[in-house]
Amino acid sequence: MVFPEYLHFSTSPDRTLIEVTEKLSPDLVAILVDEHTKERCFSNLNIPPVQLIEISSGEKNKTFTTCEKIWEQMTELGMSRKSLLINLGGGVIGDMGGFVASTFKRGIQFINIPTTLLSMVDASIGGKLGIDFQGLKNHIGLFSDPAAVIISPQFLQTLPREELKSGFAEVLKHALIADLDYWETVKQIDLPNANWDEIIKKSIVIKAAVVSNDPYENGKRKILNFGHSFGHAIETHFLETEQPLSHGEAVAVGMVLEAHISFEKKLLPEHKLKEIEEVIRQYFDLPDLPNLEVLLPLIRQDKKNKNNALNFSLLNGIGDCKYDVEVDLHSLTSALHYYKKIR
């Protein structure tokens, strides 16, 4: 298995963190946490004293306002261009922490220690950083690699089942877009008893291979967005309701919808569409969705779109994916009608 050079798969994250930090020789170290990772993860790290920056958890706080608060604390602490920010948390902490580090004094070094399955298999790999803006997912951001990513599956023991499910959606996506044999394995996984070490490593290898050939998402890296054209729109919509969906739940729904579009475009056989649907229903509930009139303005904000055309990444069979496939309104409507029938 070939991992990115900056990635450390560790059974002792505190020792690895100390070793990596010593090599970087920062003049000051701060750790970004939320209330959950402060209690469940930071308290179990046996490391030298560092400055602590705490924010509130949740996608709703992944905003410029929260960034301002982090920058203010970094400034008050006297952090310089030689300082180091360690992001201890899930996708929100990693995305936003990397973003504030990469823009503070034109960029300081940062380390990501992902504590959720979602961030281990997906968010922490590939250098995408960003925040939400006016309700739009990851609307403001940049590409910047961390000095290190330290992955330790022991943090998964702190997660409720719903958090594991959210990350597992990205595992299913990796298999669907790139590896049929992996799909045959993961579609039968019993989540509480999964061998997470092997699953995490396999998903990292898949994502890293795609990213290494297209780091700035000009081409094939777009296949990693399968399920996300609809998924991000659905996640954004529900974020404004009393029952928000996790990223993984929204992507799972998005994969069902986009698998149907793949079928409609004769890229995916019908029996494979049914198989994907059944596997996703095995792990995820399918919520009621709003009409296309509500979702379409959000889908139009997808970063794969160009010249007012809606560009999707669609399955060309299980284990293979095409990108920049233009999709019309009829296909979107048809997918939503299909979804409403099966749920």
Residue frames as qw, qx, qy, qz and C-alpha x, y, z in Angstrom:
[[0.000, 0.886, 0.463, 0.000, 0.00, 0.00, 0.00],
 [0.429, 0.228, 0.010, 0.874, 1.32, 3.44, -0.98],
 [0.202, -0.830, -0.449, 0.262, 0.40, 6.31, 1.34],
 [0.216, 0.910, -0.037, 0.353, 1.07, 10.03, 0.89],
 [0.553, 0.287, -0.480, 0.618, 4.45, 11.00, 2.37],
 [0.161, -0.438, 0.317, -0.826, 2.81, 13.19, 4.98],
 [0.791, -0.331, -0.174, -0.484, 0.58, 10.40, 6.31],
 [0.068, 0.341, -0.861, 0.370, 1.41, 8.43, 9.46],
 [0.775, -0.298, -0.411, -0.375, -0.72, 5.41, 10.39],
 [0.144, 0.423, -0.681, 0.581, -0.07, 5.11, 14.09],
 [0.635, -0.448, -0.629, -0.027, -1.13, 3.04, 17.08],
 [0.490, -0.525, -0.330, 0.613, 0.47, 5.65, 19.33],
 [0.274, 0.820, 0.287, 0.413, -0.69, 9.06, 18.08],
 [0.344, -0.935, 0.055, 0.072, 0.82, 11.00, 20.97],
 [0.667, -0.403, 0.407, 0.476, 4.30, 9.56, 20.39],
 [0.545, 0.424, 0.482, 0.540, 4.01, 10.11, 16.64],
 [0.036, 0.951, 0.228, 0.203, 2.83, 13.67, 17.20],
 [0.489, -0.801, 0.202, 0.280, 5.80, 14.42, 19.44],
 [0.668, -0.112, 0.491, 0.548, 8.24, 13.01, 16.85],
 [0.395, 0.641, 0.451, 0.479, 6.70, 14.93, 13.95],
 [0.146, -0.978, -0.137, -0.058, 6.49, 18.16, 15.94],
 [0.594, -0.627, 0.272, 0.425, 10.12, 17.93, 16.98],
 [0.598, 0.155, 0.497, 0.610, 11.18, 17.63, 13.34],
 [0.189, 0.808, 0.390, 0.398, 9.16, 20.73, 12.41],
 [0.465, -0.156, -0.289, 0.822, 10.72, 22.76, 15.28],
 [0.061, -0.787, -0.386, -0.477, 7.87, 25.28, 15.68],
 [0.151, 0.304, -0.408, 0.848, 8.26, 28.28, 17.97],
 [0.425, -0.011, 0.489, -0.761, 4.74, 27.78, 19.36],
 [0.181, -0.139, -0.931, -0.286, 2.18, 24.97, 19.13],
 [0.486, 0.041, 0.323, -0.811, -1.59, 25.27, 19.43],
 [0.053, 0.171, 0.972, 0.152, -4.22, 22.55, 19.16],
 [0.451, -0.040, -0.147, -0.879, -7.67, 23.26, 17.70],
 [0.043, -0.177, -0.973, 0.138, -10.46, 21.21, 19.32],
 [0.461, -0.438, -0.283, -0.718, -14.20, 21.24, 19.81],
 [0.556, -0.466, 0.408, -0.555, -15.99, 20.34, 23.03],
 [0.985, -0.011, 0.014, -0.171, -16.13, 16.65, 22.04],
 [0.802, 0.370, -0.321, 0.341, -12.51, 16.15, 21.00],
 [0.051, -0.664, 0.463, -0.584, -11.31, 18.16, 23.98],
 [0.708, -0.383, 0.386, -0.451, -13.03, 15.73, 26.33],
 [0.973, 0.051, 0.189, -0.120, -12.65, 12.42, 24.50],
 [0.839, 0.438, -0.057, 0.320, -9.39, 12.78, 22.56],
 [0.212, 0.767, -0.331, 0.508, -7.16, 15.62, 23.77],
 [0.595, -0.637, 0.337, -0.356, -7.45, 14.48, 27.39],
 [0.961, -0.117, 0.243, 0.055, -5.93, 11.11, 26.38],
 [0.674, 0.625, -0.174, 0.352, -2.94, 12.55, 24.50],
 [0.695, -0.618, 0.019, 0.367, 0.21, 12.39, 26.58],
 [0.573, 0.554, 0.085, 0.598, 2.11, 15.29, 25.00],
 [0.361, -0.129, -0.261, 0.886, 4.05, 18.33, 26.26],
 [0.098, 0.686, 0.458, -0.557, 1.95, 21.40, 27.19],
 [0.231, 0.272, 0.511, 0.782, 0.45, 23.27, 24.23],
 [0.259, 0.163, 0.155, -0.939, -1.95, 26.15, 23.76],
 [0.214, 0.386, 0.897, 0.013, -5.59, 25.13, 23.33],
 [0.274, 0.115, -0.182, -0.937, -8.06, 26.78, 20.96],
 [0.216, 0.299, 0.916, -0.160, -11.63, 25.54, 21.39],
 [0.336, 0.030, -0.306, -0.890, -14.60, 26.04, 19.05],
 [0.680, 0.113, 0.480, -0.542, -18.14, 24.69, 19.03],
 [0.349, -0.032, 0.888, 0.298, -18.72, 21.49, 17.06],
 [0.492, 0.579, 0.618, -0.200, -20.94, 21.00, 14.02],
 [0.449, 0.361, 0.501, 0.646, -21.19, 21.92, 10.36],
 [0.015, -0.913, -0.375, -0.161, -23.26, 24.99, 11.25],
 [0.395, -0.861, 0.114, 0.300, -20.12, 26.49, 12.83],
 [0.681, -0.007, 0.416, 0.602, -17.88, 25.91, 9.80],
 [0.235, 0.908, 0.317, 0.142, -18.09, 29.60, 8.90],
 [0.415, 0.577, -0.148, 0.688, -16.01, 32.71, 8.43],
 [0.434, -0.767, 0.092, -0.464, -17.22, 33.95, 11.82],
 [0.909, -0.397, 0.082, 0.094, -15.65, 30.94, 13.53],
 [0.757, 0.330, -0.036, 0.562, -12.46, 31.46, 11.50],
 [0.036, 0.786, -0.120, 0.606, -12.26, 35.03, 12.78],
 [0.696, -0.666, 0.141, -0.228, -12.45, 33.75, 16.36],
 [0.940, -0.090, 0.073, 0.321, -9.64, 31.26, 15.68],
 [0.533, 0.556, -0.044, 0.636, -7.45, 33.90, 14.01],
 [0.273, -0.830, 0.113, -0.473, -8.06, 36.22, 16.94],
 [0.835, -0.524, 0.168, -0.009, -6.88, 33.58, 19.41],
 [0.860, 0.192, 0.056, 0.469, -3.88, 32.71, 17.26],
 [0.260, 0.730, -0.076, 0.628, -2.93, 36.38, 17.19],
 [0.506, -0.769, 0.149, -0.361, -3.43, 36.80, 20.94],
 [0.935, -0.290, 0.122, 0.163, -1.23, 33.76, 21.56],
 [0.113, -0.818, 0.447, 0.344, 1.54, 35.39, 19.53],
 [0.829, 0.141, 0.503, 0.202, 1.68, 32.71, 16.85],
 [0.020, 0.695, -0.417, -0.585, 4.15, 33.48, 14.06],
 [0.720, 0.485, -0.353, -0.349, 4.87, 32.09, 10.60],
 [0.317, 0.380, -0.856, 0.146, 7.07, 29.52, 12.37],
 [0.496, -0.140, 0.617, -0.595, 4.23, 28.30, 14.59],
 [0.198, -0.024, -0.943, -0.265, 2.23, 25.09, 14.24],
 [0.626, -0.069, 0.190, -0.753, -1.52, 24.44, 14.43],
 [0.020, 0.019, -0.999, -0.029, -2.67, 20.90, 15.21],
 [0.593, -0.071, -0.161, -0.786, -6.26, 20.10, 14.18],
 [0.035, -0.032, 0.971, -0.235, -7.72, 17.42, 16.43],
 [0.516, 0.315, 0.433, -0.668, -11.16, 16.43, 15.23],
 [0.629, 0.399, 0.664, 0.066, -13.38, 15.41, 12.35],
 [0.486, 0.474, 0.448, 0.581, -13.95, 16.92, 8.94],
 [0.051, -0.958, -0.218, -0.180, -15.11, 20.31, 10.22],
 [0.521, -0.775, 0.209, 0.289, -12.02, 20.78, 12.40],
 [0.675, -0.089, 0.477, 0.555, -9.68, 19.52, 9.67],
 [0.381, 0.663, 0.438, 0.472, -11.21, 21.61, 6.87],
 [0.116, -0.965, -0.128, -0.196, -11.48, 24.80, 8.88],
 [0.627, -0.681, 0.217, 0.310, -8.27, 24.38, 10.87],
 [0.669, 0.067, 0.428, 0.604, -6.29, 23.81, 7.70],
 [0.251, 0.788, 0.352, 0.439, -7.97, 26.81, 6.10],
 [0.282, -0.959, 0.002, -0.031, -7.16, 29.20, 8.96],
 [0.692, -0.473, 0.330, 0.434, -3.57, 27.88, 9.18],
 [0.614, 0.268, 0.467, 0.577, -3.02, 28.22, 5.44],
 [0.154, 0.813, 0.282, 0.486, -4.19, 31.84, 5.45],
 [0.499, -0.850, -0.058, 0.160, -2.77, 33.05, 8.80],
 [0.264, -0.772, 0.402, 0.416, 0.25, 35.26, 8.06],
 [0.554, 0.566, -0.458, -0.404, 0.08, 33.85, 4.49],
 [0.904, 0.089, -0.396, -0.136, 0.38, 30.32, 5.77],
 [0.285, -0.588, 0.708, -0.270, 1.75, 28.37, 8.72],
 [0.332, 0.139, -0.927, -0.102, 2.31, 24.64, 9.08],
 [0.688, -0.212, 0.256, -0.645, -0.50, 22.44, 10.34],
 [0.078, 0.120, -0.990, 0.008, -1.02, 18.82, 11.33],
 [0.699, -0.169, -0.181, -0.671, -4.32, 16.98, 11.08],
 [0.050, -0.089, 0.961, -0.258, -5.23, 14.28, 13.58],
 [0.551, -0.174, -0.418, -0.701, -8.59, 12.98, 12.31],
 [0.237, -0.120, 0.809, -0.525, -10.83, 11.51, 14.99],
 [0.729, 0.294, 0.334, -0.520, -13.81, 10.37, 12.87],
 [0.685, 0.139, 0.664, 0.267, -14.04, 7.70, 10.20],
 [0.457, 0.846, 0.270, 0.043, -15.13, 10.32, 7.68],
 [0.015, 0.946, -0.309, -0.093, -12.05, 12.44, 8.24],
 [0.579, -0.430, 0.660, 0.211, -9.71, 9.41, 8.31],
 [0.637, 0.233, 0.680, 0.279, -10.81, 7.93, 4.99],
 [0.386, 0.715, 0.455, 0.364, -11.65, 11.13, 3.13],
 [0.028, -0.988, -0.131, -0.072, -11.50, 14.66, 4.53],
 [0.475, -0.775, 0.303, 0.285, -7.91, 14.57, 5.79],
 [0.634, -0.068, 0.586, 0.499, -6.48, 13.22, 2.51],
 [0.470, 0.576, 0.517, 0.423, -5.93, 15.37, -0.55],
 [0.340, -0.109, -0.029, 0.933, -5.30, 18.91, 0.67],
 [0.134, -0.600, -0.469, -0.634, -8.81, 20.32, 0.17],
 [0.228, -0.304, -0.557, 0.738, -9.59, 22.94, 2.80],
 [0.105, -0.377, -0.355, -0.849, -12.52, 25.25, 3.21],
 [0.131, 0.258, 0.633, -0.718, -15.52, 26.67, 4.98],
 [0.160, 0.625, 0.744, 0.175, -19.20, 27.07, 4.21],
 [0.072, -0.151, 0.016, 0.986, -20.46, 30.45, 3.02],
 [0.487, 0.108, -0.027, -0.866, -24.05, 31.69, 3.04],
 [0.817, 0.036, 0.414, -0.398, -25.20, 28.12, 3.54],
 [0.796, 0.522, -0.279, -0.130, -23.18, 26.76, 0.60],
 [0.915, -0.333, 0.171, 0.153, -20.94, 23.81, 1.36],
 [0.695, -0.250, 0.314, 0.597, -17.16, 24.42, 1.13],
 [0.414, 0.862, 0.270, 0.108, -17.78, 27.55, -0.93],
 [0.075, 0.927, -0.339, 0.138, -14.61, 29.32, 0.23],
 [0.863, -0.385, 0.296, 0.138, -11.33, 27.46, 0.39],
 [0.281, 0.779, -0.541, -0.149, -8.02, 26.42, -1.13],
 [0.958, 0.081, -0.252, 0.109, -5.69, 23.50, -1.71],
 [0.004, 0.759, -0.556, 0.337, -2.89, 23.09, 0.84],
 [0.809, -0.035, -0.581, 0.083, -1.21, 19.94, 2.15],
 [0.625, -0.766, 0.097, -0.116, -0.64, 19.48, 5.88],
 [0.040, 0.690, -0.714, 0.112, 2.82, 18.93, 7.28],
 [0.083, 0.096, -0.988, 0.092, 1.47, 15.61, 8.53],
 [0.733, -0.243, -0.165, -0.613, -1.70, 13.58, 8.98],
 [0.015, -0.254, 0.911, -0.325, -1.67, 11.18, 11.92],
 [0.725, -0.141, -0.346, -0.578, -4.31, 8.48, 11.67],
 [0.009, -0.183, 0.903, -0.388, -5.06, 6.31, 14.66],
 [0.487, -0.301, -0.668, -0.476, -8.14, 4.05, 14.49],
 [0.315, -0.269, -0.760, 0.501, -8.28, 3.97, 18.29],
 [0.150, 0.102, 0.161, -0.970, -10.15, 7.29, 18.14],
 [0.461, -0.169, -0.604, -0.628, -13.07, 5.47, 16.50],
 [0.383, -0.297, -0.832, 0.272, -13.83, 3.93, 19.89],
 [0.014, -0.287, -0.383, 0.878, -15.09, 7.36, 20.99],
 [0.273, 0.046, -0.387, -0.880, -17.69, 7.55, 18.19],
 [0.625, 0.216, 0.541, -0.519, -21.39, 6.73, 18.27],
 [0.576, 0.239, 0.747, 0.231, -22.74, 4.43, 15.54],
 [0.394, 0.862, 0.300, -0.107, -24.23, 7.37, 13.62],
 [0.033, -0.863, 0.395, 0.313, -20.77, 8.91, 13.21],
 [0.462, -0.224, 0.805, 0.298, -19.36, 5.61, 11.95],
 [0.538, 0.562, 0.627, 0.046, -22.19, 5.41, 9.42],
 [0.228, 0.935, -0.007, -0.270, -21.42, 8.90, 8.15],
 [0.135, -0.674, 0.646, 0.333, -17.84, 7.95, 7.37],
 [0.556, 0.042, 0.821, 0.125, -18.87, 4.60, 5.95],
 [0.559, 0.751, 0.280, -0.210, -20.74, 6.37, 3.15],
 [0.201, 0.844, -0.438, -0.235, -17.40, 7.59, 1.83],
 [0.403, -0.312, 0.853, 0.111, -15.98, 4.06, 2.11],
 [0.628, 0.438, 0.639, -0.067, -18.84, 2.79, -0.05],
 [0.403, 0.881, -0.032, -0.244, -18.19, 5.61, -2.49],
 [0.112, -0.680, 0.677, 0.258, -14.50, 4.73, -2.82],
 [0.496, 0.001, 0.863, 0.097, -15.44, 1.15, -3.71],
 [0.555, 0.659, 0.477, -0.173, -18.13, 2.19, -6.19],
 [0.334, 0.903, -0.145, -0.229, -15.89, 4.55, -8.13],
 [0.169, 0.767, -0.616, -0.059, -12.67, 2.57, -8.18],
 [0.044, 0.339, -0.933, 0.109, -12.62, -1.03, -6.98],
 [0.746, -0.131, -0.399, -0.516, -15.20, -3.76, -7.62],
 [0.655, -0.051, -0.711, 0.251, -13.47, -6.24, -5.32],
 [0.089, 0.059, -0.503, 0.858, -13.47, -3.69, -2.51],
 [0.541, -0.139, -0.100, -0.824, -17.20, -3.17, -3.10],
 [0.765, -0.120, -0.601, -0.197, -17.82, -6.89, -2.71],
 [0.477, -0.045, -0.665, 0.573, -16.06, -6.68, 0.66],
 [0.020, -0.020, 0.359, -0.933, -17.50, -3.49, 2.13],
 [0.527, -0.210, -0.320, -0.759, -21.11, -4.13, 1.12],
 [0.766, -0.280, -0.572, -0.088, -21.19, -6.99, 3.66],
 [0.303, 0.268, -0.569, 0.716, -19.49, -5.24, 6.56],
 [0.505, -0.685, -0.524, 0.035, -20.97, -5.39, 10.04],
 [0.120, 0.827, -0.123, 0.535, -20.21, -1.86, 11.22],
 [0.575, -0.757, 0.227, -0.210, -19.70, -2.49, 14.95],
 [0.844, -0.318, 0.397, 0.172, -17.29, -5.37, 14.25],
 [0.675, 0.728, -0.067, 0.098, -15.48, -4.06, 11.19],
 [0.764, -0.198, 0.080, 0.609, -11.71, -4.33, 10.74],
 [0.133, 0.973, 0.118, -0.149, -11.29, -0.56, 10.55],
 [0.405, -0.611, 0.466, 0.496, -7.50, -0.67, 10.17],
 [0.446, 0.077, 0.740, 0.497, -7.74, -2.44, 6.83],
 [0.264, 0.787, 0.549, 0.100, -10.77, -0.46, 5.63],
 [0.101, -0.937, 0.032, 0.333, -9.13, 2.88, 6.41],
 [0.401, -0.457, 0.580, 0.542, -5.88, 1.88, 4.73],
 [0.432, 0.328, 0.742, 0.394, -7.65, 0.64, 1.59],
 [0.177, 0.897, 0.406, 0.001, -9.78, 3.78, 1.26],
 [0.231, -0.838, 0.221, 0.442, -6.73, 6.01, 1.77],
 [0.459, -0.176, 0.678, 0.546, -4.88, 4.16, -0.99],
 [0.351, 0.609, 0.655, 0.277, -7.81, 4.64, -3.39],
 [0.029, 0.971, 0.208, -0.114, -8.20, 8.33, -2.65],
 [0.371, -0.710, 0.356, 0.481, -4.46, 9.04, -2.60],
 [0.518, 0.069, 0.677, 0.518, -4.00, 7.35, -5.99],
 [0.269, 0.783, 0.511, 0.231, -6.70, 9.54, -7.54],
 [0.166, -0.965, -0.046, 0.199, -5.44, 12.73, -5.91],
 [0.549, -0.479, 0.413, 0.546, -1.77, 12.14, -6.82],
 [0.446, 0.253, 0.625, 0.589, -2.63, 12.21, -10.52],
 [0.005, 0.654, 0.394, 0.646, -4.86, 15.29, -10.28],
 [0.349, -0.246, -0.568, 0.703, -4.12, 17.29, -7.11],
 [0.093, 0.212, 0.139, -0.963, -6.14, 20.38, -8.08],
 [0.435, 0.454, 0.725, -0.281, -9.23, 18.60, -9.43],
 [0.256, 0.499, -0.347, -0.752, -8.89, 19.55, -13.07],
 [0.542, 0.200, -0.687, -0.441, -9.82, 16.09, -14.28],
 [0.616, -0.116, -0.774, -0.092, -10.08, 12.60, -12.81],
 [0.108, -0.011, -0.692, 0.714, -10.13, 13.74, -9.17],
 [0.475, -0.084, -0.040, -0.875, -13.71, 14.77, -9.87],
 [0.631, -0.133, -0.726, -0.240, -14.75, 11.10, -9.61],
 [0.273, -0.099, -0.739, 0.608, -14.37, 11.48, -5.83],
 [0.288, 0.075, 0.199, -0.934, -17.47, 13.69, -6.02],
 [0.400, -0.220, -0.793, -0.403, -19.79, 10.86, -7.03],
 [0.404, -0.563, -0.709, 0.129, -22.90, 11.27, -4.90],
 [0.324, -0.392, -0.285, 0.812, -21.93, 14.81, -3.96],
 [0.041, -0.224, -0.354, -0.907, -23.73, 16.91, -6.59],
 [0.546, -0.547, -0.469, -0.428, -27.04, 15.89, -5.05],
 [0.680, -0.345, -0.531, 0.371, -25.41, 15.12, -1.69],
 [0.293, -0.061, -0.222, 0.928, -24.05, 18.58, -0.95],
 [0.287, -0.327, -0.277, -0.857, -27.35, 20.17, -2.01],
 [0.674, -0.462, -0.542, -0.195, -29.27, 17.82, 0.29],
 [0.593, -0.261, -0.453, 0.613, -26.86, 18.41, 3.18],
 [0.103, 0.113, -0.039, 0.987, -27.14, 22.17, 2.72],
 [0.452, -0.423, -0.408, -0.671, -30.93, 22.05, 2.62],
 [0.721, -0.464, -0.515, -0.005, -31.25, 19.97, 5.79],
 [0.470, -0.005, -0.389, 0.792, -28.71, 22.08, 7.65],
 [0.158, -0.222, 0.035, -0.962, -31.36, 24.80, 7.79],
 [0.675, -0.374, -0.444, -0.456, -34.00, 22.46, 9.25],
 [0.591, -0.591, 0.371, -0.405, -34.57, 21.07, 12.72],
 [0.914, -0.141, 0.380, 0.029, -33.27, 17.67, 11.60],
 [0.262, 0.777, -0.508, -0.264, -29.95, 18.19, 9.76],
 [0.989, 0.134, -0.032, 0.050, -28.34, 15.24, 8.01],
 [0.570, -0.572, 0.419, 0.416, -24.71, 14.29, 8.45],
 [0.222, 0.628, -0.537, -0.519, -22.43, 14.59, 5.44],
 [0.094, -0.156, 0.968, 0.174, -22.38, 10.83, 5.03],
 [0.385, 0.457, 0.741, -0.305, -26.16, 10.48, 5.20],
 [0.396, 0.751, 0.017, -0.529, -26.57, 13.14, 2.52],
 [0.142, 0.534, -0.730, -0.402, -23.93, 11.54, 0.29],
 [0.289, 0.072, 0.954, -0.032, -25.57, 8.13, 0.69],
 [0.460, 0.654, 0.480, -0.362, -28.84, 9.60, -0.60],
 [0.257, 0.769, -0.319, -0.492, -26.89, 11.38, -3.34],
 [0.115, -0.327, 0.893, 0.286, -25.34, 8.09, -4.45],
 [0.424, 0.385, 0.810, -0.127, -28.76, 6.50, -4.87],
 [0.390, 0.807, 0.190, -0.400, -29.95, 9.45, -6.98],
 [0.168, 0.744, -0.513, -0.395, -26.78, 9.63, -9.07],
 [0.325, -0.107, 0.927, 0.152, -26.73, 5.86, -9.56],
 [0.502, 0.586, 0.605, -0.196, -30.19, 6.23, -11.08],
 [0.322, 0.848, -0.163, -0.387, -28.91, 8.94, -13.44],
 [0.139, -0.487, 0.813, 0.289, -26.05, 6.57, -14.35],
 [0.443, 0.239, 0.864, -0.006, -28.64, 3.89, -15.16],
 [0.440, 0.765, 0.331, -0.333, -30.78, 6.31, -17.15],
 [0.235, 0.814, -0.402, -0.348, -27.74, 7.26, -19.24],
 [0.962, 0.237, -0.125, -0.059, -27.12, 3.56, -19.91],
 [0.210, 0.676, -0.643, 0.294, -23.83, 3.56, -18.02],
 [0.222, -0.241, 0.832, -0.447, -25.05, 1.30, -15.19],
 [0.360, -0.196, -0.849, -0.333, -27.18, -1.85, -15.59],
 [0.551, -0.519, -0.130, -0.640, -30.51, -1.85, -13.77],
 [0.866, -0.332, -0.370, 0.059, -29.60, -4.81, -11.57],
 [0.560, 0.074, -0.333, 0.755, -26.50, -2.92, -10.37],
 [0.198, -0.466, 0.020, -0.862, -28.63, 0.12, -9.59],
 [0.770, -0.461, -0.255, -0.361, -30.85, -2.12, -7.46],
 [0.811, -0.111, -0.399, 0.413, -27.81, -3.63, -5.76],
 [0.269, 0.276, -0.250, 0.888, -26.44, -0.19, -4.84],
 [0.454, -0.484, -0.100, -0.741, -29.84, 0.90, -3.58],
 [0.854, -0.369, -0.347, -0.117, -30.21, -2.22, -1.41],
 [0.682, 0.000, -0.390, 0.619, -26.74, -1.89, 0.10],
 [0.056, 0.338, -0.169, 0.924, -27.24, 1.77, 0.97],
 [0.626, -0.464, -0.184, -0.599, -30.67, 1.05, 2.49],
 [0.822, -0.194, -0.496, 0.202, -28.99, -1.63, 4.61],
 [0.527, -0.104, -0.351, 0.767, -26.95, 1.06, 6.37],
 [0.013, -0.062, -0.077, 0.995, -28.91, 4.30, 5.93],
 [0.269, 0.640, 0.641, -0.328, -32.46, 5.56, 6.27],
 [0.253, 0.306, 0.468, 0.789, -33.76, 7.42, 3.24],
 [0.043, 0.467, 0.430, -0.772, -35.32, 10.73, 4.32],
 [0.378, 0.780, 0.499, 0.023, -38.08, 12.52, 2.50],
 [0.430, -0.091, 0.224, 0.870, -36.61, 15.06, 0.07],
 [0.247, 0.656, 0.176, -0.691, -37.85, 18.44, -1.13],
 [0.709, 0.637, 0.301, 0.003, -38.77, 19.01, -4.76],
 [0.697, 0.225, 0.186, 0.655, -36.23, 19.85, -7.44],
 [0.085, 0.867, 0.142, 0.470, -37.20, 23.53, -7.29],
 [0.550, -0.825, 0.129, -0.030, -35.68, 23.63, -3.80],
 [0.813, -0.317, 0.328, 0.362, -32.56, 21.57, -4.57],
 [0.684, 0.576, 0.225, 0.388, -31.73, 22.92, -8.05],
 [0.071, 0.953, -0.159, 0.248, -30.31, 26.32, -6.95],
 [0.597, -0.657, 0.460, 0.023, -28.00, 24.43, -4.57],
 [0.859, 0.124, 0.414, 0.275, -26.98, 21.89, -7.23],
 [0.493, 0.822, 0.073, 0.276, -26.13, 24.78, -9.55],
 [0.215, -0.910, 0.341, -0.096, -23.50, 25.90, -7.02],
 [0.935, -0.169, 0.242, 0.198, -21.58, 22.63, -7.41],
 [0.185, -0.771, 0.417, 0.444, -17.93, 23.31, -8.25],
 [0.519, 0.000, 0.757, 0.396, -17.89, 20.76, -11.11],
 [0.433, 0.765, 0.473, -0.069, -20.35, 22.83, -13.14],
 [0.328, -0.295, 0.345, 0.828, -19.13, 24.93, -16.05],
 [0.111, 0.010, -0.467, -0.877, -20.77, 27.36, -18.48],
 [0.594, -0.028, 0.166, -0.786, -24.18, 26.87, -16.82],
 [0.748, 0.075, -0.608, -0.254, -24.01, 23.14, -17.56],
 [0.728, -0.501, 0.350, -0.310, -24.58, 20.68, -14.71],
 [0.552, 0.456, -0.698, 0.027, -21.61, 18.30, -14.69],
 [0.828, -0.422, 0.236, -0.283, -21.88, 15.11, -12.63],
 [0.069, 0.434, -0.898, -0.021, -19.55, 12.23, -11.87],
 [0.854, 0.016, 0.044, -0.518, -21.47, 9.06, -12.72],
 [0.628, -0.283, 0.725, 0.027, -20.85, 5.34, -12.42],
 [0.566, 0.470, -0.533, -0.418, -19.73, 3.52, -15.53],
 [0.824, -0.067, -0.562, 0.016, -20.46, 0.22, -13.81],
 [0.677, -0.733, 0.059, -0.020, -19.44, -0.63, -10.24],
 [0.761, -0.341, 0.237, 0.499, -15.76, 0.08, -9.71],
 [0.417, 0.189, 0.371, 0.808, -15.54, 2.64, -12.52],
 [0.022, 0.805, 0.398, -0.439, -16.59, 6.27, -12.75],
 [0.416, 0.494, 0.323, 0.692, -16.83, 8.96, -15.44],
 [0.188, -0.585, -0.293, 0.733, -16.56, 12.67, -14.74],
 [0.107, 0.369, -0.209, -0.899, -17.87, 15.81, -16.46],
 [0.066, 0.361, 0.876, 0.312, -21.03, 14.05, -17.62],
 [0.216, -0.086, -0.020, -0.972, -23.59, 16.71, -18.48],
 [0.019, -0.391, -0.901, 0.189, -26.96, 16.13, -16.83],
 [0.165, -0.354, -0.316, -0.865, -30.22, 17.82, -17.78],
 [0.408, -0.188, 0.381, -0.808, -33.24, 18.72, -15.69],
 [0.837, -0.011, -0.318, -0.444, -35.18, 15.73, -16.97],
 [0.673, 0.130, -0.685, 0.249, -32.59, 13.36, -15.46],
 [0.018, 0.194, -0.590, 0.784, -32.68, 15.17, -12.13],
 [0.626, -0.096, 0.088, -0.769, -36.47, 15.03, -12.05],
 [0.836, 0.071, -0.491, -0.232, -36.50, 11.37, -13.03],
 [0.456, 0.181, -0.736, 0.466, -34.00, 10.51, -10.29],
 [0.226, -0.142, 0.483, -0.834, -36.11, 12.25, -7.65],
 [0.773, -0.024, -0.146, -0.616, -39.27, 10.48, -8.85],
 [0.751, 0.123, -0.647, 0.055, -37.45, 7.14, -8.62],
 [0.202, 0.201, -0.680, 0.676, -36.19, 7.98, -5.13],
 [0.479, -0.137, 0.269, -0.825, -39.66, 8.92, -3.89],
 [0.843, 0.016, -0.353, -0.406, -40.99, 5.57, -5.15],
 [0.702, 0.127, -0.663, 0.229, -38.35, 3.41, -3.46],
 [0.059, 0.239, -0.610, 0.753, -38.38, 5.11, -0.08]]
